[in-house]
């Protein structure tokens, strides 16, 4: 990320650009995305590499139902057969 090389065996998470929220604050975290990334990495290391994923609860655009996403399915302890039944 941002020109930093990583060994594939050391990658623990793959994200999307939209999920990298620190990028919105690059201007106050060093002025550039690479500088903001370095700043964020330093903060994560300062917290003993403990971090979490934050998801907010809000009403559905579909009234009383929610749309399932691949991210939700990926968190379930399912077999391929289970996924076929869900779908």
Secondary structure, 3 states (H helix, E strand, C coil): CCCCCCCHHHCCCCCCHHHCHHHHHHHHCCCCHHHHHHHHHHHHHHCCCCCCCCCCCCCECCECCCCCCHHHHHCCCCCHHHHHHHC
